[in-house]
Amino acid sequence: MNSNGILFPRRAHLLQNLSFVKFSLDGPKSVNDAVRGDGVFDAVMEAVKVAKEHGISAGLSTVISQHNVHRVLEMADLARALEAPVVFQPASNQVDVSTGFNQHGQSPFVADFRRAIRQLLAAKQTNPYIANRVVGLKHLLRWPEPTVIPCYAGQLYITINHKGKIYACGRVNRGALPVVDIPKLGVRQALEELELAGGCEHCWCARRAESNLLFHMNPAVILGHYPYGSETLSGF
């Protein structure tokens, strides 16, 4: 489950069957709260503590934006101090592939982002709490260039919105797909009627991209040398 952490301490007793909860945290208190609101950092700290008290594994998710692109190593150190693995991924100026580019969005500048990813690649050698795999970090070095990778959306994972509608992936053009509604159809029928995503050129959600790459079972992926045309990830 993904959570902002605010309500989690009050609901933790109802969530004992969770295998993992991931809290959004974008950096030290001053950085995080400037983006996500006053008090959110402290709320996440309490949520991580409560999750562990209830035997629920907790991790962190950091969205790299203009606000924190120069402070990713601080976030990695904080994850180690909390003993909560952190996954990094880029902020997007689009909600999904059907929405226009938001000129006022907070995506990082490309050079800054790639520098941050290289820092994480180096730090990962000594910090096991950087949860992105090496192959995933090297994939993120391609951002935001259109990059086709294998796609298993709808097979390995799905997206469920707040109303119970499901999609193969949150990046697809939802308006172009038939509505598949879990509360109306039930889980089994909804999954049977779900249309597969079919792939796109912008798979930048860290865990989805890694799932796609690793499930492809290409030995080159496991070794960190997944080919993109004539190039390979090992070249970065």
C-alpha positions in Angstrom: 0.0 0.0 0.0 1.1 3.5 -0.8 0.4 6.2 1.9 1.2 9.8 2.7 1.5 8.6 6.3 -0.9 11.1 7.9 -3.8 8.7 8.8 -1.7 5.5 9.0 -1.1 5.5 12.8 -4.9 5.7 13.4 -5.6 2.8 11.0 -2.6 0.6 11.5 -4.5 -1.9 13.7 -6.8 -2.5 10.7 -3.9 -3.2 8.4 -2.2 -6.1 10.0 -2.3 -8.2 6.9 -0.3 -5.7 4.8 3.0 -7.2 3.6 4.5 -3.7 2.9 3.6 -0.1 3.2 5.4 2.7 1.3 5.3 6.3 2.6 6.0 9.3 0.3 9.0 11.3 1.6 11.0 13.7 -0.5 13.9 14.6 1.8 14.8 16.2 5.1 12.1 18.1 6.9 12.6 21.5 5.3 12.6 20.0 1.8 9.8 17.6 2.2 7.4 20.0 4.0 8.0 22.7 1.4 6.5 20.4 -1.2 4.0 18.2 0.7 2.9 20.6 3.5 3.8 21.5 7.0 3.9 18.6 9.4 4.1 15.9 6.8 7.7 14.9 7.6 6.9 14.3 11.3 3.7 12.4 10.3 5.8 10.0 8.1 8.4 9.5 10.9 5.5 8.5 13.2 4.0 6.3 10.6 7.2 4.4 10.0 7.5 3.9 13.7 3.9 2.6 14.1 4.3 0.3 11.1 7.3 -1.4 12.6 5.5 -1.7 16.0 2.7 -3.5 14.2 5.1 -5.8 12.4 4.4 -4.2 9.0 7.4 -3.7 6.7 7.8 0.0 5.8 9.6 1.7 3.0 9.9 5.2 1.5 9.2 6.7 -2.0 11.1 9.8 -3.1 10.0 11.8 -6.1 13.0 13.7 -7.5 12.0 17.2 -8.5 13.6 20.6 -8.8 13.2 20.9 -5.0 15.3 18.0 -4.0 17.4 16.9 -6.9 20.6 18.1 -5.2 19.8 16.4 -1.9 19.2 12.7 -2.9 22.1 11.5 -0.9 20.7 13.1 2.3 17.5 11.2 1.6 19.4 7.9 1.2 21.2 8.6 4.5 17.9 9.2 6.2 16.5 5.9 4.8 19.5 4.1 6.3 19.0 5.8 9.7 15.3 4.8 9.7 16.1 1.3 8.4 13.4 1.8 5.7 14.4 1.2 2.1 13.8 4.1 -0.3 12.9 4.1 -4.0 13.7 7.1 -6.2 11.9 8.2 -9.4 11.5 11.4 -11.4 8.7 13.9 -11.0 6.5 14.0 -14.1 4.9 17.0 -15.6 2.2 14.8 -17.0 -0.5 12.9 -15.1 -0.6 10.2 -17.9 0.2 9.9 -21.6 -3.1 11.5 -22.5 -2.6 14.8 -20.6 -0.6 17.8 -21.9 2.8 18.8 -20.6 2.5 21.1 -17.6 4.9 24.0 -18.2 4.7 25.0 -14.6 5.5 21.5 -13.3 8.4 20.7 -11.1 10.3 18.0 -13.0 14.0 18.4 -12.5 16.3 19.6 -15.2 17.7 16.6 -17.1 21.4 17.2 -16.4 20.7 17.6 -12.7 18.5 14.5 -12.6 21.1 12.3 -14.3 23.8 13.6 -12.0 21.6 12.6 -9.0 21.0 9.1 -10.4 24.8 8.7 -10.9 25.3 9.7 -7.3 22.7 7.1 -6.2 24.5 4.4 -8.3 27.7 5.2 -6.5 26.1 5.4 -3.1 24.3 2.1 -3.6 27.6 0.2 -3.3 27.7 1.0 0.4 24.1 1.9 1.3 21.7 -1.1 1.0 18.7 1.1 1.8 18.7 2.5 -1.7 16.1 0.1 -2.9 16.3 0.8 -6.7 18.1 -2.0 -8.4 21.2 -1.1 -10.5 19.4 -2.0 -13.7 16.5 0.3 -12.6 18.7 3.3 -11.9 20.5 2.8 -15.2 17.2 2.8 -16.9 16.3 6.1 -15.2 19.4 7.6 -16.7 17.4 7.6 -20.0 14.7 9.9 -18.6 13.0 11.7 -20.2 14.0 10.3 -23.6 11.3 8.0 -25.2 12.5 4.5 -24.3 10.7 1.3 -25.1 11.1 -1.6 -22.7 9.1 -4.8 -22.2 5.7 -4.2 -20.7 3.8 -6.5 -18.4 1.2 -4.0 -17.2 -2.0 -5.9 -16.4 -0.1 -9.1 -15.9 2.4 -8.3 -13.1 0.6 -5.3 -11.7 -2.5 -3.2 -12.1 -3.6 0.3 -11.0 -6.8 0.7 -8.9 -8.2 4.3 -8.5 -10.1 5.6 -5.5 -13.4 4.5 -7.0 -12.4 0.9 -7.6 -11.8 1.2 -11.3 -8.8 -0.7 -12.5 -6.3 -0.1 -15.3 -3.3 -2.0 -16.5 -1.1 0.9 -15.7 -1.6 4.4 -14.3 0.3 5.9 -17.3 -2.3 4.8 -19.9 -4.9 7.1 -21.5 -7.7 6.2 -19.2 -10.3 8.1 -21.2 -9.7 5.8 -24.2 -10.4 2.6 -22.3 -13.7 0.9 -21.3 -14.5 1.3 -17.7 -13.7 -1.8 -15.6 -15.2 -1.4 -12.2 -14.4 -3.8 -9.3 -17.4 -2.9 -7.1 -19.8 -3.5 -10.0 -18.2 -6.5 -11.6 -16.3 -8.2 -8.8 -12.6 -8.8 -8.7 -12.5 -11.9 -11.0 -14.6 -10.5 -13.8 -12.9 -7.1 -13.6 -9.5 -8.8 -14.1 -10.8 -10.9 -16.9 -12.1 -7.8 -18.7 -9.0 -5.7 -18.1 -7.2 -4.6 -21.3 -3.4 -4.9 -21.3 -1.5 -1.7 -21.7 0.5 -2.7 -24.7 3.6 -0.7 -23.7 4.6 2.9 -24.1 7.9 4.9 -24.3 7.7 6.5 -20.9 8.0 3.8 -18.1 9.6 5.9 -15.4 7.8 4.6 -12.3 10.8 2.8 -10.7 9.2 -0.4 -9.5 7.1 -0.9 -12.6 10.0 -0.4 -14.9 12.1 -2.8 -12.9 9.4 -5.4 -12.8 9.0 -5.1 -16.6 12.8 -5.4 -17.1 13.4 -8.3 -14.7 10.3 -10.3 -15.6 11.5 -10.3 -19.2 14.2 -12.7 -18.0 16.8 -11.4 -20.4 20.2 -12.4 -18.9 21.5 -9.0 -20.1 19.0 -7.3 -17.7 20.2 -9.4 -14.7 23.7 -8.4 -15.5 22.8 -4.7 -15.9 23.4 -4.5 -19.7 19.9 -4.2 -21.1 20.2 -3.1 -24.8 18.3 -0.1 -26.2 18.8 -0.4 -29.9 22.6 -0.1 -30.5 23.2 1.3 -27.0 23.5 -0.6 -23.6 22.9 0.5 -20.1 26.4 -0.4 -19.2 27.5 2.7 -21.3 26.3 5.1 -18.5 
